[in-house]
Amino acid sequence: MSTLHWIDSAIVVISVLLAVVVGVWFSRRQKSTDAYFAASGNVPAWAVGMSMFATIISSVTFLAYPGYAYGGDWVLLVQGLMVPIVLVGMIGFIVPLYRKIIKLSTYEYFERRFGVFARYYSSIAFLVEHFAKMAAIIYLMASATEVFAGGLIDAQTIVIVIGIVVIILTYLGGMEAIIWMDVVQGFLLILGGIVAIVVLVMNIDGGLGTVFEMSAEKNLINLGTDRWNLVETTFLVMVLNGFFYALQKYGTDQSIVQRYLTARSDKEAKKASFMGVFLSVPAWTLFMFVGTCLFVFYQQHSGLLPADIANDKVFPEFIKTQMPIGITGLTVAALVAGAISSIDSDVNCISAVVVEDYYGRAKKNATDKQKLAVGKISVLVVGILATYIATLYLKWGGQSVLGSLFAIYAIFSAGIVGVFILGLFSRRTNNKGLIIGIIASVLFTAYAVLTSTKFDFGNGKELLIDLGDWNFKHSTYMLGVYSHLVVLIVGYIASLFFKTPLADKELTIYGYLEK
């Protein structure tokens, strides 16, 4: 198949147009910032939970997890398995804390606890991360979809079309439209994964029995427990990284925290959080299993796979060449849905941060109508910028640009979870100590990134700084651990040298425990 059948194309087009229709449908309700950014706090828990799930499970998961598992390694799943473990212990007080203390922006808490520097540092980190993430998702989805289109439509056109659809949905419908569209797209993602497994198993001689037999024989479902070090991507590395990832996502990420505010009560927000997590873990597992089934299928049908194909290209190749008509369209629609459900949320949440953390602080007497207008303008600007950056990925070569952007993010957002933990669990930590901790973390992360990441500037990949034996040699996933630990340790010790009153109990876990 060189191009999608017209039936498959129609399914994909209808799924994309649905996002536009939903945006128009909810546009009449967007009369205030509370409605536009928090859906007036009137969304049922199950819908909020599905929206959280759809935001976390993006098209990157749809493509990356099967590719990773195809290579015989499930270690990435360990990070996801840590999320419910951490969440069970934390969500009980994180949700009511935010719903009580902040108006809209997560980073308002950081200011109330540590001052304005902490607020701007954390909010800028969020902006940089999610701009890079949005553009990367659009780029990866467009690159994959171009393969399915078989030359009928190029990647740049796909990027522009998806960018326009996201802008329309987010600009017109606000967070309420995003949540209900996420519900549809979440079900589509799950369905896409299930259908892929059914088609694979039906085409494997011996079915599921063969899959499990070969998995055991070749150790395909490997969680990294056969390696115990911090240099490779091992079970231990992903456990540590997963702990901080869970805290970062549910404790400091505006795209999740903002959804706490859309629920009808603290209890409903907690239910939504648990639902989002306990849907995400099976979904991650589902797409890992897709990769294992792909390995078994192509072991039996080795002549069907192009030579030297990269692991992350195997699933798109299977969709393109082996899926039945109609099922191909459904699967591609699920891929596109994953991209839209992550990007629309990011666009709305970045706009909320712009309004609350920057415009609202600069113009303290701004009316709600003015804030809403700025919010909608921000949606347009953010959507256009994300689309433009994605086109640059296509023009300059995705991997080198992606690597550079995420390196910049890693350096200048170092230790955000460490800031959150210090604020929540230590009344003694103060603003001056925290700033010293953040500076130490940024310096350490810069050293680690620049001595371990090879950049391609046209002359081949090379390190920006090469210190030989003193280069950072641990897994890059450990940067998501060490940067936070540096803030925790240095920030706490430095705070002991400055005499300040203890923080308000209501801003820490101690206020929650006292009640």
N, C-alpha and C positions, 0 to 999 in steps of 0.2 A: 504493500500500500504506500503510494507516494504522497497522497493527500488524504485528509479526512473525508469519509463518505458524507454526502449532504445531510443524512440523518444525524450523524455525529456532530457535524457543524451546527445544525439547527439546535441541538441540545445545549451546546456550549453557548451559542448566541442568546438563547432564551434565558439561561441561567445568569448571564451577564446583564441582560436587559431587566431582569427581575430586580436587581439592585437599584436601578434607576426608578422603577415603579414604586418600590418601597420608600425611597427618598422623597418622591413627590407626595405619596400618601400621607406621610407623617409631617410634611412641611407646615401644615396649617397650625400645628400645636407648638411650634417653636417661637414663643412670644417672650421668653425670659431666659436669662443665663442658667437658671435652675433647670428649666425644661431642656435647654439646648445641650447642656453638659452633664446633667444628672437625671434626665428623664423625669423630673419633678419627684424623685424618690418614690416612684409608684410602679415599679416593675416586679412581677412575681419572682420568687427565688429561683425556680427552675429555669426561667429564661435568662436571668443574670448568670447562673452557673453555666449554662450552655454557651453564653457569650464569652465568659472567661475561658472556657475550653477552646472555642473556635479561635480566640485571639492567640492562645499559647501554641496550638497545633496549626502551624502555618504550612504553606507549600514547601518550605524548607524541610520540614519533617517528612512530608509526602515524598520528597526526592532523596534526602540525605540518609534517612534511617534504613530504607531498603538497600541502598548502596553499601552502607556500612555492614549490615548483616549479611549481604551477599559475599563479602570478604571473610565471613566466618567469625565475626566479632560482635557481640551484643553489649559490650561494655558501656556504650552510651546510655543504655537503658538504666544503668545504676544511678545516674544523676536524677532521672525522673522518679525512681523508686524512693529516693530520699525525701521528695517533696511531701507526700502524705505523712511521713514520720515526723518531719519538722512541723508541719501544719497542725497536726493534732495537738501538739504542745503549745502552739503560739497563737492560733487564730482566735481563741477565746478572748484574749485581751487586745489583740491588734485591731480587730474590727471595731469594738466599742470606743477604743482610744481615738481612732481616726474620725469616726462618725460624730464624736463629741467635740473634738478639738479643731478640726479644719473646716473651712467653708467649701473649698473645692480642690485646692492644690495640696498634694502630699507634702510638699516642701515647706508649707506653712508650719508644720510640726517641727521641722528642723530649725526654723528661725525661732520659734517659741522656746525651744530647748537650748539652742546654742548661739542664737544671734543671726544677723543678716548674712554674714559670710557663708555659714553652713547652708542657708537656703539657696543662695545663688550658686554655690559650688555644686550642690546636688541637682538643682534644676537644670543647670547647663550640661551636666553629665547626662541627664535624661535626654535632653534635646539632641546632643551629639550622637548618643547611642541609637536613638530611634530614627534619626535622619539616615544614618548609615544602614540600619536594619531595614527600613522601608524600601530604600533604593535597591538594596541587595535582594530583597524578596521579589520586587518587580522584575529585576534583571534576571534572576534565576528562573522565575516562572515564564518570562517571555522567551528565554533561550530554549527552554524545554518545549513550550507550545509551538515555537517556530519549527521544531523538528516534526511535530505531528502535522503541521500545516503543509509540509512538503513543498515549500516555495510559494504557496498560495498567498501568504502574508508574511512579511518580514518581522524580525524581533522588535525593531524600532517602532513600527506601527502598532504592534501589540502593546508595547510599553505606553505609548500615548493614549491608546483606547482605554486601557485599564486605569491609567491616571485620571482621565476624564470621568470615567464611571465612578471612581472613588470620590472625586471632588463633588460630583452631583449628589451622590448619596449622602455624604457627610455635610455638605453645605446646606442642603434643603432639609434633611431629616433629623440632624442632630444625633445625640446618643441614643434616643429611643429607636430611631430607624436602624441604627447600627446594631443594637442588641437584637432586634427581631430579625434582621437580616442574618446576623450571626447564628441565630437558632436554625434557620434554613441551611446555612452553609456548614454548620457543625454536623447536622444529620447527613449532609451530602458527603462530607469528609469521611465519616464513619462508613457510610454505604460504599464509597469508592474503595476503601481498604478491604471491606468484606467481599465485595464483588471480585476484586483482584485475586484474593486467596481462593475463592470458589473456582474461578476460571483456571488458575494455576493447578489446583489439586485435580480438577477434572482432566487435565492434560498430562498428568504425571502417572506413569505406569505404577500401579500399586497404591495410588492416592496418598492419604495422610500417613498410612503405615510406612510407606517408603520414605516420606519426609522425616518422620521421627527416627526411623532406622538409620538413615544416612546422617542425620544430625548427631546421633549418638556415636556413630562410627568415626565421623570426621570432626567431632567436637565443634559443630557449627554454632551451637547456642552457648557461646563462651562469654562469661561475665568478667573476664580478666582475673579470675581467682588463681590462675596458674602463674601469675607474676606478682611479686610483692616489692615494688619499688616506686619511687616518685618521679622517675625519669620518663618512663613510658606511660601510655594511657591505661592504667591498671584499675582494678576494683577499688583499691584504697584511694587512689587519686580521685576517682569519680564519686566516692562516698564523701570525701572532704569537700570537693567542688559542689556536689549536690546539696550539701547542707547550706552553704552560703548562697547558692543559686535560689533555693527555696525562700530564704530570708529576703534576698534582693527582689524577687518577683512579687511576693505577697506583702512585703514590709516597706519597700521603697519605690516600687514602680507605679507611676501615675496611671498607666493603662489598666492595672488591676485595682489599685486603691480607689480610683474614681468610680469603679463599679460597686464598691461597698456603699457608696452614697446613693446609688440608683435603687437599692432595695428598700422595702417598706419599713423594715425594723432591723435592729441589731441581730435578732434571731434569724431573720430571713437572709441577711447578708452572710452570716456564718454558714447557713445551709448552702447558699450559692457557692461559697468558697470551697466547701467540701465536695460539692457536686462537680465543680470545675476540675478539681484535682483528681477525683476518683473516676472521671471520664478520661482525663489526659493519660493516666498510666496505662489503662487498657489500650488506648489508641496508639501510644508509643510502642507497646508490645505488638499490636496488630501489624504495624508497618515494619517492625523488625522481622516478624514472621513472614511477611511478604518477601523480604530479602532472602530468607532461608529457603522458601519455596522456589524462588527464582534460581537459586544455586542448584537445587535438585533438578528442576526442569531442564536447565541448560546442560547439566551433566548427562541427561538422557538424550538431549537434542543439541549436541554441541555444534553441529553444522549450521544451526540457525543464527548463531551469534557472531557478529563481525569480529575479526581478529583484533586483539589489543584494545578492546573497548574498555573505557574506564568504568569502575564499579558503579559510580553514581549515574552512569548513562544506561545501565542495563534495564532498569524498570521502564524508563521512557521507550527504550527499544522494544520491550515486550508489549507495551501498550500500543505502540505504533503498528507492530507486525502480527501480533497474535490475538489481540482482543477481538471479539465478534462486533459487527456493526451495531451501534446503539450502546453497547457496553463501553466501547472506546470513548464515545462522546460523554458518557456519564463519568468516566474516570478522569478525562481531561477537564470536565466541568468541576469536578471535585478539586483538582489541582488549582484551577483558577479561583475557585471559591475560597480555598485556603489562603491565597494571596490577598484577596479583597478583604476577608474578615480580619486579617492582621493589620493591613494598611489603613482601613477606614478608622479603626480604633485609635491607631497612633496619630493620625491626622487630627482627630477630635481632641485627644488628650494633650497633644503639643499645643493646640490652640488654647485649651483651658489653662495650661501653664503660662502661656504668653499673656493671657488676660489677667490671671490672678497674681502671678509672681512679678510681672513687669509693668503692664499697663495700670493695673489696680494700685500698685505701690507708687507709681509715678504720678498718677492723678487720683488722689484719695477721695475727691468729691465726685468722681464719675458716676453717672446714673447707670442703672441696670440696662437701659436702652443703649447707652453708649458702649457699655461692655459687650453687649450682644453684637453690636455692629462690628466692633474690633475683633470679636471672636470669629465672625463669619469671614471677615477680610483675612484673618490669620489662616483659616481653613483653605482659602484660595491660594494664598502665598505658599503655605506648607505643601499643599498638594502639587503645585506647579514645580516647586524646588525638588521634591522627592522624585518626580517624574523626570526632571532635567538631569539629576544626578544619575538616575538609572540609565539614561541615554549616554552619559559619559562613560559608565561602566562598559556599555556596548562598544563605544568608540575607542577607548583606551585599553581594553582588555580587562575583563572582570576580575580575575584573581589578583592581579597586582594592585588594582585600585582598592579592592575589598580589603586586602591585607594591610594596606597603608591606612585606610580609614579606621579599621578596627584596632590597629596599633595606637593611633592617636586617641581613640576612645579609651583604650585600656590605661594609657598613661594619665590622661587628664580627668579620669573619673575614678581613680584608684581609691579603694577603701570606703565606698558608700555604705556597705553593710556594716562595716566597723563603726562608722558614725552612728548608724541606727542602733546598734547593740549598745554602744556607750550611752546614748541618750536614754535608752529604755531601761537599762539595768544598773546604771551608776548615777547616783545623785551628786557625787563628788566631782565628776568630770566637768570641766568648764570650757568656755569658748577659746581662751588662750592656749590651753593644753591641746584642745582638739585641732586648732590650726597648725600647731607644731607636728601633731600626729599625721595630719593630711600632707604637709610638706614632705615629711619623711617617707610617706607612702608613695607620693608622686615620684620622688627621686629614686626610690627602690624600683618602682615599676618601670620607669624610663630606662634604668640600667638593664633590667631583665628583658624588656622588649627589644631594645636596640642591640643587645648582645646575643639574641637568640632568634630573631626574625630576619629572614632574608628578603630583601626588597629587589624588585626588578625595575631598573631605570633605563632599560634598553641595552645594557651591556651584560646581561645575564644576572642571575640572582646572587646577591652578596650582602653580608652584614654591614650595617652602617658603622658599627663599632665592634672591633674584634680584639678581645682581651685575652685570647688564647685559653689557657686553663681557667681563667677567671670569668669566662662567659657563663651566663645563666644556662644550666644544663637540665633543669627539671622540666617536666611536662608543662606546656603552656596552660593547661587547665589549672595548674597549681598557682598561676598568677591570680586566679579568682579566689584563692585562699590566702596567700601570703599578703596581698595588698591590704586585705581587711584586718589580718592579724597585726600588721605593722601599725595601723591606725589604733587598734584596740590597745596594744601594749604601750606604744610611745605616747598616744593621746592620754591614757590614764596616768602614766608616770609623770608626764609633763604637767598635768593638772595639779599634782600634789605640790608643785612649787609656786602656785598662785592661790592666794587666799580669797575665796569667793563663797557666798552663801550656798548652801545645798540647794539643788534644783527642786522645784515644786513637785510634790509627790504625785500630783495629778498627771504630770507629764512622763511618769515612769511606771514601771510595773508595780511599784510599791503602793501606789494609790489604788490600783486594781485589787491587789492582795488584801489591803486594809479593809476594803468594802466586802 
